[in-house]
Amino acid sequence: MNAPTNIQMINGPDGKPAYVVMPYAEFIKTYARERDLIPHEVVSATVDGATPVRAWREYLKLTQAEVAGRLGISQPSYAKQEGSESLRPATMKKIAVALGISADQLDF
């Protein structure tokens, strides 16, 4: 694979790279890829035993009732899903939409 030639590096006074100049469309593609990052607090909560769904909900400061309302289900039904270690892909996608994140961000 060839290295991109449409990116320019600008060095600072110390001779080290300080800025990158790139076409806007390339920047947008790069930024879109990075939007699927998972915050440290979410990862840390899962290490401490929370499911990814619960970790995201708590990170976003939502209640179970709020997420259940967005899904159109009862809070107890949502609580059962949130506690599950293995959700169906369709369920995971619906929960991701309700949380405003991508399904990939729930699947780690």
Sequence and secondary structure as in RCSB ss.txt:
>XXXX:A:sequence
MNAPTNIQMINGPDGKPAYVVMPYAEFIKTYARERDLIPHEVVSATVDGATPVRAWREYLKLTQAEVAGRLGISQ
PSYAKQEGSESLRPATMKKIAVALGISADQLDF
>XXXX:A:secstr
    SS EEEE TTSSEEEEE  HHHHHHHHHHHTT   HHHHHHHHTT  HHHHHHHHTT  HHHHHHHHTS H
HHHHHHHH SS  HHHHHHHHHHHTS HHHH  
